[in-house]
């Protein structure tokens, strides 16, 4: 897609017979902040490795900036235009903050000195402090500074707020939002933190067992999902078989609760023949969407 920075089609990757990616289809829109969500082992890290040329796909296609991620020459070009912050925050511990910033800047012709000065002040990183003596939050801020100042068109961040206190988390998230607006960079945020994605992302991709379950603009996804609660005079029916878009259901005595990814209208129309005594339609949070699509993918459980 012309307006996509990242695109994968039927992407598969196996390690010694274990399928880490099982036909992943993913698009990340240019200029978006996209939250990549999934449980441990869902395929998030493998996806990042394939996009950065650190792993070759078994089959399928992956492209970044319209360039093939699995071709040696284009993969180098992708990495030139991408900044990656790993969960491990791999930094040279023997250097000071000042030395590491100058060392890293020397590799990037498009290094943003203006942003460097801004983020040094904002993150309050002592220039003469040895990297090995920084707190976890300090290491995260330094790694983020190096990524944000590189002039990269794409930022790929793996659990950027892991282990941070609430104040540091808020500072990192707001920095990402302001940076994306200021530079028009695209951000792929791989995380377990649903609240982080809910706060700053405009697109989301939920993956599980190496497959895409949900992908798209977050506002559109929220608009499509609805929780419909039907109350009956007697025992509630088992469900509404044949109705498209049902993600999960729960039956408790007289109450049947249905989570739909296709809005509420069809659910209400089909339920009328069963004569419910009341119908309530409620919005759904990102957490509910995630838990229901991952845990109740077959439509037989509502979390």
C-alpha positions, 0 to 999 in steps of 0.5 A: 500500500502506497500510504503504508510504511510497513506491510506484510502479507502471509508472513511466516517464520519457523524455528526448528519446526515451531511456527512463530509467524503463521501468516501475519498480515500487517500494515502500519500507516505512514505517520501513525503511532501503531501499537503492536499488541500480543501475549508472550510468544504471540510473534511480536519480537519475531515480526520486528526481527524480520522487519529489521533484517535480523531474521529471514522469513520462511515464506510470505512478504515483508516490506518497509518503506516499500523495500523488501525486508529480506533482501540484503541491500534493501535491508541495509537501507531500511536500517539506515532509515529506522531507529530501534530501541530494544527491551534490553536497552543495549548501551555501552556501559563504559561510556559516559552519557556525553560520550555515547551521544557523540559516538552515536551521532557520528553514525547518522548524517541526519542527526538532529542536534536541535532535538538532542539539546531539547531532550537532554534538558527534558530527560535531565541526563547528567553528561558526565554520568557513566551509562552503567550508573544510570537508573533503569529510567535513565537508561530508557531515556538515553536510549530513547534520546539516541533514537529520537535524534537520529533523524529516523523516519521510523521508530520501532520501540520494544516495551519502551516503558517496561519497569518505569515508574508512572512519572517516567512512563508519562514523560516517555509517552508524551515525548513520543507523541510530541516527536511524532507530531514534530517530525512526522515520523512513524512509530511502531510500539510493541508492548504489553501495556494496553494503557500506553497504547490506549493513551497515545496510539492512533492505530493498533494491531493485535496478534496471537500465535503469529496471526493478525486478529485485529488491525486498523485505526483505533477509533474505527476499531472502537466504533465497530465493537459493542457490548450488547446485554440482553435480559430475558424473562426466563433463562437466556438462550445459548447465543445467537448462531449465524450472526456475523461479527460475534467475537464472544458471548457470555450467558448468566441466568436471564442475561446474555451478553454479546461482544460484537465487532460489527456494531450492535444493530444486527445483534439487536435485530436478530435478538428481537425474535427471542423477545428480550425484556431489555437491551443495553448497548455499551462501548468497549475498551481496548482492554476488553477488545484485546482480551476477548479477541485473544482469549475468546477468539472462537466466540465462546467466551466473554472476558 
